[in-house]
Amino acid sequence: MDELGMDKLMGLIRSLDLALPGDFRWIIEVFVVTFVALLAKMLLGRFFNHLAQRFEKTENPWDDTLLDAARRPAGVLVWAIGLFWALEIVRQQTDSALFEILGPARRVVIIGLLAWFLVRLVRGTEEVLVTPRPGKKPMDHTTARAIGKLLRASTMITAALVVLQTLGFSISGVLAFGGIGGIAVGFAAKDMLANFFGAMVVYLDRPFVVGDWIRSPDQEIEGTVEDIGWRVTRIRTFDQRPLYVPNATFLSIAVENPSRMKNRRIYETIGIRYADIEAMQAIVADVAEMLRAHPETETETRTLIVSFNSYGPSSLDFFIYTFTKTTQWVKFHEIKQDVLLQVYDIIRRHGADIAFPTTTVHFGDPLQIERRRPETGS
């Protein structure tokens, strides 16, 4: 509240006919101000609760977000106003130079509360944008977090500059010092800056987002992305260990994103016995027909190959090359198991069998043993 409103309240308090000596009247004034602040805080809380009940009946999430962002800063603002009024009363009873900071402190508190409200509003907006709602597609979680972090950082930096200006510091001087010092900081913190720009590349190019399964053929990095920070990205490996990867790493390595696969591939080589070569053509044809009719294989838009491939050391090999409709890891293996079992049934129906490593030893002509007769004397 402005100086005029504060003077009116103080005049009203002094107009009360208190049967106390003048030296103790300011204590009563401080008590009354504290009581008024407490009462205002209670009424404000009821007002926000009433608004919350009304906003819950609406389908618009933005009113709830705005109310939640303003609730705590508004409550602190009421206490701050009461505190500064009480300190103003105390200041009039003493000549201490300490109270000269009340004016700047009041403005700093107002700026801080406004920045706090904006930060909470940005965070609430981020949650609304990534939450699925009927009829509206949620924003990508990684993009929303990146924009939210930038807005919160901008709000805090702006608030800090305004506070410095309020305290009498020259912003132009601060900016000039920051530009000169930024060069030295840049050399000293080049790794940190590299991680920062690595995070920016991830946010802009979006090779992966939170929740994706990623792996790198260049390094031992594989797991589910849990968080993308400004310095490191946290990945949960399949043995449930957290892996913290500096963002600068993603500027120099290849990253695979299996989560964005459209299909999963079944690529298997199966061998039958050499004695079953007459059944090879029929087996291959029936396996191909089975795969075309399978409800979980994608054969219209993806390649399907079932073909006799090679003469193995102990088997006649044909291979299966097809794709499943699902990309889920567990379901894929269930489909693959079903396909392989049906392939075995087809092989058995044609009187053939799966080959296993065998060794056949061929001998030449039977050994002829010459028997010599014993010599006899004449």
C-alpha positions as CSV (number, residue, x, y, z in Angstrom):
1,M,0.0,0.0,0.0
2,D,1.2,3.6,-0.7
3,E,2.4,6.1,1.9
4,L,-0.9,7.9,2.0
5,G,-2.8,4.8,2.9
6,M,-0.3,4.0,5.6
7,D,-0.6,7.5,7.1
8,K,-4.4,7.2,7.2
9,L,-4.2,3.9,9.1
10,M,-1.7,5.3,11.6
11,G,-3.9,8.4,12.1
12,L,-6.9,6.2,12.7
13,I,-4.9,4.2,15.3
14,R,-3.7,7.3,17.1
15,S,-7.3,8.7,17.1
16,L,-8.3,5.9,19.4
17,D,-8.8,7.1,23.0
18,L,-6.4,4.9,24.8
19,A,-6.0,5.3,28.6
20,L,-2.3,4.7,28.4
21,P,0.8,6.9,28.7
22,G,2.1,8.2,25.4
23,D,5.3,6.2,25.7
24,F,3.4,2.9,25.5
25,R,0.9,3.9,22.8
26,W,3.1,2.8,19.9
27,I,3.1,-0.8,21.4
28,I,-0.7,-0.9,21.1
29,E,-0.4,0.5,17.6
30,V,2.0,-2.3,16.6
31,F,-0.4,-4.8,18.2
32,V,-3.3,-3.5,16.2
33,V,-1.4,-3.6,13.0
34,T,-0.4,-7.2,13.7
35,F,-4.0,-8.1,14.4
36,V,-5.2,-6.4,11.2
37,A,-2.6,-8.3,9.2
38,L,-3.7,-11.6,10.8
39,L,-7.3,-10.8,10.1
40,A,-6.6,-9.8,6.5
41,K,-4.6,-13.1,6.0
42,M,-7.5,-15.1,7.3
43,L,-10.0,-13.3,5.1
44,L,-7.7,-13.7,2.1
45,G,-7.4,-17.4,2.7
46,R,-11.2,-17.8,2.8
47,F,-11.5,-15.8,-0.3
48,F,-9.0,-18.0,-2.2
49,N,-10.8,-21.2,-0.9
50,H,-14.1,-19.8,-2.2
51,L,-12.5,-19.1,-5.6
52,A,-11.0,-22.6,-5.6
53,Q,-14.4,-24.2,-5.0
54,R,-15.8,-22.3,-7.9
55,F,-13.0,-22.9,-10.2
56,E,-13.2,-26.7,-9.6
57,K,-16.6,-26.7,-11.2
58,T,-15.2,-25.3,-14.5
59,E,-13.3,-27.3,-17.2
60,N,-10.8,-24.5,-17.8
61,P,-7.5,-25.4,-16.1
62,W,-6.0,-21.9,-16.4
63,D,-8.1,-20.3,-13.6
64,D,-6.9,-23.0,-11.2
65,T,-3.3,-22.5,-12.3
66,L,-3.5,-18.7,-11.8
67,L,-5.1,-19.2,-8.4
68,D,-2.5,-21.7,-7.2
69,A,0.3,-19.4,-8.4
70,A,-1.1,-16.4,-6.6
71,R,-2.2,-18.0,-3.3
72,R,1.2,-18.2,-1.4
73,P,2.7,-14.9,-2.7
74,A,-0.5,-13.1,-1.8
75,G,-0.4,-14.5,1.7
76,V,3.2,-13.4,2.1
77,L,2.4,-10.0,0.7
78,V,-0.3,-9.5,3.5
79,W,2.3,-10.3,6.2
80,A,4.9,-8.1,4.5
81,I,2.5,-5.1,4.5
82,G,1.7,-5.6,8.2
83,L,5.4,-6.0,9.0
84,F,6.4,-2.8,7.2
85,W,3.6,-0.9,8.9
86,A,4.7,-2.1,12.3
87,L,8.3,-1.2,11.5
88,E,7.2,2.3,10.3
89,I,5.5,2.8,13.7
90,V,8.7,1.7,15.5
91,R,10.8,4.0,13.3
92,Q,8.8,7.0,14.4
93,Q,9.7,6.2,18.0
94,T,13.5,6.0,17.4
95,D,16.1,7.9,15.5
96,S,18.1,4.8,14.4
97,A,19.5,5.0,10.9
98,L,18.7,1.3,10.5
99,F,15.1,2.1,9.5
100,E,16.3,4.1,6.5
101,I,16.3,0.9,4.5
102,L,12.5,0.4,5.0
103,G,11.7,2.1,1.7
104,P,14.2,0.1,-0.5
105,A,13.4,-3.1,1.4
106,R,9.7,-2.6,0.8
107,R,10.3,-2.3,-3.0
108,V,12.7,-5.3,-3.0
109,V,10.1,-7.5,-1.3
110,I,7.4,-6.4,-3.8
111,I,9.7,-7.3,-6.7
112,G,10.6,-10.6,-5.1
113,L,7.0,-11.6,-4.5
114,L,6.1,-10.6,-8.1
115,A,8.9,-12.7,-9.4
116,W,7.9,-15.6,-7.2
117,F,4.3,-15.4,-8.6
118,L,5.6,-15.4,-12.2
119,V,7.9,-18.4,-11.5
120,R,5.0,-20.4,-10.0
121,L,2.7,-19.3,-12.9
122,V,5.3,-20.6,-15.4
123,R,5.6,-23.9,-13.6
124,G,1.8,-24.3,-13.4
125,T,1.5,-23.4,-17.1
126,E,4.1,-26.1,-17.9
127,E,2.1,-28.7,-16.1
128,V,-1.1,-27.7,-17.9
129,L,0.6,-27.9,-21.3
130,V,2.0,-31.4,-20.8
131,T,-1.2,-32.9,-19.2
132,P,-3.4,-34.7,-21.7
133,R,-6.9,-33.3,-22.0
134,P,-9.9,-34.5,-24.0
135,G,-9.8,-33.0,-27.5
136,K,-6.4,-31.4,-27.1
137,K,-3.0,-32.9,-27.8
138,P,-0.5,-32.2,-24.9
139,M,2.8,-30.4,-25.7
140,D,5.9,-32.5,-25.8
141,H,7.3,-32.8,-22.3
142,T,10.9,-32.0,-23.2
143,T,9.9,-28.8,-25.2
144,A,7.6,-27.6,-22.4
145,R,10.4,-28.1,-19.8
146,A,12.9,-26.3,-21.9
147,I,10.6,-23.3,-22.5
148,G,9.7,-23.3,-18.8
149,K,13.3,-23.3,-17.7
150,L,14.2,-20.4,-20.0
151,L,11.2,-18.3,-18.8
152,R,12.0,-19.0,-15.1
153,A,15.6,-18.1,-15.6
154,S,14.6,-14.9,-17.5
155,T,12.2,-13.9,-14.7
156,M,14.8,-14.4,-12.0
157,I,17.5,-12.5,-13.9
158,T,15.2,-9.6,-14.7
159,A,14.1,-9.5,-11.0
160,A,17.7,-9.5,-9.9
161,L,18.5,-6.6,-12.2
162,V,15.5,-4.6,-11.1
163,V,16.5,-5.1,-7.5
164,L,20.0,-3.9,-8.2
165,Q,18.6,-0.8,-9.8
166,T,16.3,-0.3,-6.8
167,L,19.2,-0.5,-4.4
168,G,21.1,2.2,-6.4
169,F,23.4,0.1,-8.5
170,S,23.9,1.0,-12.1
171,I,22.6,-1.7,-14.4
172,S,24.8,-0.6,-17.2
173,G,27.8,-1.0,-15.0
174,V,26.7,-4.4,-13.9
175,L,26.1,-5.5,-17.5
176,A,29.5,-4.1,-18.5
177,F,31.2,-6.0,-15.7
178,G,29.3,-9.1,-16.6
179,G,30.5,-8.8,-20.2
180,I,34.1,-8.6,-19.2
181,G,33.8,-11.2,-16.5
182,G,31.9,-13.5,-18.9
183,I,34.9,-13.9,-21.1
184,A,37.0,-15.2,-18.1
185,V,34.1,-17.3,-16.9
186,G,33.7,-18.7,-20.4
187,F,37.3,-20.0,-20.5
188,A,37.1,-21.3,-16.9
189,A,33.8,-23.1,-17.5
190,K,34.1,-24.2,-21.0
191,D,33.0,-27.7,-20.1
192,M,29.9,-26.4,-18.4
193,L,29.1,-24.2,-21.5
194,A,29.6,-27.2,-23.7
195,N,27.1,-29.1,-21.6
196,F,24.7,-26.2,-21.8
197,F,24.9,-26.0,-25.6
198,G,24.5,-29.8,-25.8
199,A,21.3,-29.4,-23.8
200,M,20.1,-26.7,-26.3
201,V,20.8,-29.1,-29.2
202,V,18.8,-31.8,-27.5
203,Y,15.9,-29.4,-26.8
204,L,15.9,-28.0,-30.4
205,D,16.6,-31.1,-32.5
206,R,14.8,-33.5,-30.1
207,P,16.6,-36.7,-31.0
208,F,15.0,-38.1,-27.8
209,V,12.6,-36.9,-25.1
210,V,11.8,-37.9,-21.6
211,G,10.5,-41.5,-21.5
212,D,12.3,-42.6,-24.7
213,W,14.5,-45.7,-24.8
214,I,17.9,-44.7,-26.3
215,R,21.2,-46.4,-26.9
216,S,24.5,-45.4,-28.5
217,P,26.7,-47.7,-30.6
218,D,29.7,-45.5,-29.8
219,Q,29.5,-45.8,-26.0
220,E,27.9,-48.0,-23.4
221,I,24.8,-45.9,-23.1
222,E,21.4,-47.6,-23.1
223,G,18.3,-47.1,-21.0
224,T,15.2,-44.9,-20.6
225,V,15.6,-41.1,-20.4
226,E,14.3,-39.8,-17.1
227,D,15.4,-36.2,-17.1
228,I,17.1,-33.7,-19.4
229,G,18.9,-31.0,-17.4
230,W,21.1,-28.1,-18.5
231,R,24.3,-30.0,-17.5
232,V,23.5,-33.7,-17.5
233,T,20.9,-36.1,-18.8
234,R,19.7,-38.8,-16.4
235,I,19.2,-42.2,-18.0
236,R,17.8,-45.3,-16.1
237,T,19.6,-48.4,-17.4
238,F,17.8,-51.7,-17.7
239,D,19.3,-53.0,-14.5
240,Q,17.7,-49.9,-12.8
241,R,20.9,-48.0,-12.3
242,P,20.9,-44.2,-12.9
243,L,23.4,-43.1,-15.6
244,Y,24.3,-39.4,-15.7
245,V,25.6,-38.4,-19.1
246,P,27.0,-34.9,-19.7
247,N,25.0,-33.2,-22.5
248,A,28.2,-32.3,-24.4
249,T,28.6,-36.1,-25.1
250,F,25.5,-36.0,-27.4
251,L,27.3,-33.5,-29.7
252,S,29.9,-36.1,-30.7
253,I,28.2,-39.6,-30.6
254,A,25.5,-41.3,-32.5
255,V,22.3,-42.0,-30.7
256,E,19.7,-44.6,-31.6
257,N,16.1,-44.2,-30.5
258,P,14.4,-47.6,-30.5
259,S,11.3,-45.9,-29.0
260,R,10.5,-44.3,-32.4
261,M,10.6,-47.6,-34.4
262,K,7.6,-48.1,-36.6
263,N,8.0,-51.9,-36.5
264,R,10.2,-54.6,-35.0
265,R,12.0,-57.1,-37.2
266,I,12.1,-60.9,-37.0
267,Y,15.2,-62.1,-38.7
268,E,16.0,-65.8,-38.1
269,T,17.8,-68.6,-39.8
270,I,16.5,-72.1,-39.5
271,G,18.1,-75.3,-40.7
272,I,16.6,-78.6,-41.7
273,R,18.3,-82.0,-42.3
274,Y,20.0,-82.7,-45.6
275,A,17.7,-85.8,-46.0
276,D,14.7,-83.4,-46.1
277,I,15.8,-81.4,-49.2
278,E,12.8,-82.5,-51.2
279,A,10.5,-80.8,-48.7
280,M,12.4,-77.5,-48.7
281,Q,10.4,-75.7,-51.3
282,A,7.0,-76.7,-49.8
283,I,8.2,-75.7,-46.3
284,V,9.4,-72.3,-47.5
285,A,6.1,-71.6,-49.3
286,D,4.0,-72.6,-46.3
287,V,6.0,-70.5,-43.9
288,A,5.6,-67.5,-46.2
289,E,1.9,-68.1,-46.4
290,M,1.7,-68.4,-42.6
291,L,3.4,-65.1,-42.1
292,R,1.1,-63.3,-44.6
293,A,-1.9,-64.6,-42.7
294,H,-0.5,-63.9,-39.2
295,P,-2.5,-61.0,-37.6
296,E,0.5,-59.5,-35.9
297,T,2.9,-59.3,-38.8
298,E,3.1,-56.3,-41.2
299,T,3.5,-57.7,-44.7
300,E,1.7,-55.1,-46.8
301,T,4.0,-52.2,-46.2
302,R,7.1,-54.0,-45.1
303,T,9.4,-56.6,-46.7
304,L,8.6,-60.3,-46.3
305,I,11.2,-62.8,-47.3
306,V,11.3,-66.6,-46.7
307,S,14.0,-68.2,-48.8
308,F,16.4,-71.1,-49.0
309,N,19.7,-69.5,-48.2
310,S,22.7,-71.8,-47.9
311,Y,24.1,-75.3,-47.5
312,G,25.3,-75.3,-44.0
313,P,27.9,-77.7,-42.5
314,S,25.1,-80.0,-41.1
315,S,21.9,-78.4,-42.3
316,L,20.0,-76.8,-45.2
317,D,19.4,-73.2,-44.1
318,F,16.4,-71.0,-44.9
319,F,15.8,-67.6,-43.4
320,I,12.8,-65.6,-42.3
321,Y,12.7,-61.8,-42.7
322,T,9.6,-60.0,-41.6
323,F,8.3,-57.3,-39.3
324,T,5.8,-57.1,-36.5
325,K,3.1,-54.5,-36.1
326,T,4.0,-53.8,-32.5
327,T,7.1,-52.1,-31.2
328,Q,6.6,-53.1,-27.6
329,W,9.5,-55.3,-26.4
330,V,7.5,-57.9,-24.4
331,K,4.7,-58.3,-27.0
332,F,7.3,-58.5,-29.8
333,H,8.9,-61.6,-28.2
334,E,5.5,-63.2,-27.7
335,I,4.8,-62.8,-31.4
336,K,8.2,-64.1,-32.3
337,Q,7.7,-67.1,-30.1
338,D,4.4,-67.9,-31.8
339,V,6.0,-67.5,-35.3
340,L,8.9,-69.9,-34.5
341,L,6.6,-72.5,-33.0
342,Q,4.3,-72.4,-36.1
343,V,7.4,-72.7,-38.3
344,Y,8.3,-75.9,-36.4
345,D,4.8,-77.3,-36.9
346,I,5.1,-76.7,-40.6
347,I,8.4,-78.4,-40.8
348,R,7.0,-81.5,-39.0
349,R,3.9,-81.6,-41.2
350,H,6.1,-82.1,-44.2
351,G,7.9,-85.0,-42.5
352,A,11.1,-83.0,-42.0
353,D,12.9,-82.0,-38.8
354,I,15.2,-79.4,-37.4
355,A,18.8,-80.2,-38.1
356,F,21.4,-80.4,-35.3
357,P,25.2,-80.5,-35.7
358,T,26.2,-83.9,-36.9
359,T,29.4,-85.5,-38.3
360,T,29.5,-88.3,-40.8
361,V,32.7,-90.2,-41.4
362,H,33.1,-91.9,-44.8
363,F,35.6,-94.7,-45.2
364,G,37.2,-95.8,-48.5
365,D,37.4,-99.4,-49.8
366,P,37.6,-102.1,-47.1
367,L,41.2,-102.9,-46.1
368,Q,42.6,-106.0,-47.7
369,I,44.9,-108.0,-45.5
370,E,47.3,-110.2,-47.4
371,R,48.0,-113.5,-45.7
372,R,51.3,-115.1,-46.6
373,R,51.7,-118.8,-46.5
374,P,54.6,-120.1,-44.4
375,E,57.6,-121.4,-46.4
376,T,58.2,-125.2,-46.3
377,G,61.5,-127.0,-46.7
378,S,62.2,-129.3,-49.5
